[in-house]
Amino acid sequence: MASLPYATKRLCEETRSHLPTAEAAFHLNRSEQTLRLWACKENGPLRPARIHKRLAWAVADLRHLLGA
């Protein structure tokens, strides 16, 4: 995975309600394309919100999935 162009907070310190795909993929240790496939096929463990035609992943769902 390419290095991130931004500093990523630990998920337990995150104050935003939703994260963009790149940051969610980082926390899940998956590729961005995997998350996009989950959204497209609606068969993954998470369902994203769509905000202005972009995917946004709920921090609460990420924490729940990771057991954090």
Backbone as CSV, one residue per row, in Angstrom:
resi,resn,N_x,N_y,N_z,CA_x,CA_y,CA_z,C_x,C_y,C_z
1,MET,0.852,-1.169,0.000,0.000,0.000,0.000,0.896,1.229,0.000
2,ALA,0.564,2.214,-0.777,1.327,3.448,-0.824,1.192,4.188,0.494
3,SER,2.208,4.966,0.817,2.126,5.733,2.062,1.026,6.784,1.937
4,LEU,0.409,7.058,3.046,-0.701,7.999,3.059,-0.188,9.434,3.028
5,PRO,-0.829,10.308,2.273,-0.385,11.691,2.195,-0.873,12.537,3.365
6,TYR,-1.457,11.916,4.371,-2.009,12.638,5.517,-1.735,11.831,6.780
7,ALA,-1.742,12.502,7.887,-1.565,11.807,9.165,-2.899,11.205,9.563
8,THR,-2.906,9.935,9.860,-4.127,9.247,10.227,-4.167,9.056,11.740
9,LYS,-5.280,9.446,12.341,-5.468,9.227,13.775,-5.760,7.762,14.012
10,ARG,-5.505,7.337,15.242,-5.951,5.999,15.612,-7.468,6.024,15.615
11,LEU,-8.073,4.911,15.305,-9.528,4.846,15.179,-10.223,5.210,16.496
12,CYS,-9.630,4.838,17.613,-10.245,5.158,18.908,-10.195,6.654,19.217
13,GLU,-9.343,7.405,18.534,-9.225,8.852,18.741,-10.001,9.661,17.706
14,GLU,-10.587,8.994,16.739,-11.272,9.668,15.634,-12.531,10.384,16.130
15,THR,-12.681,11.657,15.752,-13.847,12.442,16.162,-14.864,12.620,15.047
16,ARG,-14.470,12.346,13.815,-15.421,12.459,12.701,-16.378,11.277,12.720
17,SER,-17.559,11.461,12.172,-18.539,10.374,12.145,-18.290,9.425,10.976
18,HIS,-17.728,9.910,9.886,-17.468,9.092,8.696,-16.071,9.394,8.164
19,LEU,-15.496,8.388,7.511,-14.167,8.533,6.913,-14.250,8.288,5.416
20,PRO,-13.364,8.923,4.651,-13.293,8.611,3.224,-12.727,7.207,3.016
21,THR,-12.889,6.700,1.828,-12.496,5.325,1.511,-11.030,5.051,1.809
22,ALA,-10.143,5.961,1.466,-8.711,5.725,1.672,-8.388,5.514,3.148
23,GLU,-8.971,6.323,4.014,-8.696,6.192,5.441,-9.352,4.943,6.030
24,ALA,-10.556,4.629,5.600,-11.229,3.419,6.076,-10.439,2.182,5.651
25,ALA,-9.951,2.176,4.428,-9.160,1.042,3.933,-7.883,0.886,4.750
26,PHE,-7.274,1.987,5.118,-6.067,1.946,5.941,-6.356,1.257,7.271
27,HIS,-7.426,1.660,7.941,-7.771,1.095,9.244,-8.147,-0.389,9.144
28,LEU,-8.760,-0.772,8.037,-9.178,-2.164,7.853,-8.085,-3.041,7.254
29,ASN,-6.971,-2.419,6.860,-5.870,-3.128,6.209,-6.354,-3.836,4.940
30,ARG,-7.151,-3.136,4.176,-7.673,-3.608,2.892,-7.350,-2.562,1.840
31,SER,-7.436,-2.942,0.588,-7.222,-1.956,-0.468,-8.479,-1.107,-0.635
32,GLU,-8.295,0.076,-1.161,-9.439,0.953,-1.422,-10.417,0.280,-2.374
33,GLN,-9.882,-0.445,-3.349,-10.737,-1.102,-4.329,-11.623,-2.165,-3.675
34,THR,-11.131,-2.823,-2.654,-11.950,-3.810,-1.942,-13.170,-3.140,-1.337
35,LEU,-12.967,-1.989,-0.714,-14.094,-1.269,-0.112,-15.066,-0.791,-1.185
36,ARG,-14.536,-0.372,-2.320,-15.426,0.062,-3.411,-16.253,-1.114,-3.933
37,LEU,-15.649,-2.300,-4.002,-16.391,-3.492,-4.429,-17.483,-3.842,-3.422
38,TRP,-17.181,-3.738,-2.120,-18.199,-3.981,-1.104,-19.382,-3.041,-1.309
39,ALA,-19.087,-1.790,-1.622,-20.148,-0.803,-1.819,-20.945,-1.098,-3.083
40,CYS,-20.247,-1.455,-4.149,-20.904,-1.705,-5.435,-21.783,-2.950,-5.389
41,LYS,-21.232,-4.023,-4.845,-21.957,-5.297,-4.828,-22.849,-5.454,-3.595
42,GLU,-22.679,-4.553,-2.633,-23.446,-4.595,-1.381,-23.350,-5.957,-0.711
43,ASN,-22.125,-6.509,-0.674,-21.939,-7.828,-0.070,-20.847,-7.854,0.984
44,GLY,-20.347,-6.693,1.367,-19.283,-6.653,2.362,-19.816,-6.535,3.774
45,PRO,-18.921,-6.544,4.745,-19.343,-6.434,6.143,-19.785,-5.030,6.529
46,LEU,-19.511,-4.051,5.682,-19.891,-2.658,5.951,-20.651,-2.081,4.766
47,ARG,-21.551,-1.179,5.056,-22.257,-0.444,4.002,-21.920,1.028,4.153
48,PRO,-21.434,1.659,3.115,-21.067,3.069,3.228,-22.270,3.981,3.020
49,ALA,-22.109,5.205,3.500,-23.052,6.261,3.162,-22.516,6.900,1.883
50,ARG,-23.396,7.479,1.131,-22.960,8.196,-0.071,-23.237,9.676,0.147
51,ILE,-22.168,10.447,0.196,-22.266,11.882,0.442,-21.700,12.598,-0.768
52,HIS,-22.555,13.327,-1.459,-22.162,14.032,-2.695,-21.482,13.082,-3.677
53,LYS,-22.080,11.914,-3.857,-21.613,10.886,-4.793,-20.273,10.264,-4.404
54,ARG,-19.873,10.445,-3.164,-18.647,9.825,-2.667,-18.994,8.885,-1.526
55,LEU,-18.175,7.866,-1.366,-18.412,6.901,-0.292,-17.842,7.433,1.016
56,ALA,-18.597,7.238,2.091,-18.152,7.614,3.424,-18.462,6.454,4.360
57,TRP,-17.484,6.057,5.121,-17.590,4.867,5.970,-17.741,5.293,7.418
58,ALA,-18.778,4.814,8.082,-19.080,5.211,9.458,-18.001,4.704,10.415
59,VAL,-17.497,5.607,11.223,-16.473,5.257,12.199,-17.022,4.235,13.194
60,ALA,-18.269,4.386,13.606,-18.876,3.432,14.546,-18.902,2.025,13.956
61,ASP,-19.206,1.905,12.662,-19.217,0.596,12.002,-17.817,0.008,11.922
62,LEU,-16.821,0.862,11.639,-15.433,0.396,11.582,-14.986,-0.111,12.951
63,ARG,-15.311,0.640,13.991,-14.943,0.226,15.345,-15.610,-1.100,15.695
64,HIS,-16.883,-1.226,15.365,-17.602,-2.462,15.661,-16.985,-3.658,14.937
65,LEU,-16.671,-3.481,13.662,-16.095,-4.562,12.868,-14.727,-4.979,13.414
66,LEU,-13.961,-4.015,13.865,-12.621,-4.297,14.375,-12.605,-4.657,15.855
67,GLY,-13.760,-4.553,16.500,-13.839,-4.876,17.920,-13.143,-3.844,18.795
68,ALA,-13.089,-2.614,18.296,-12.409,-1.551,19.051,-13.398,-0.719,19.840
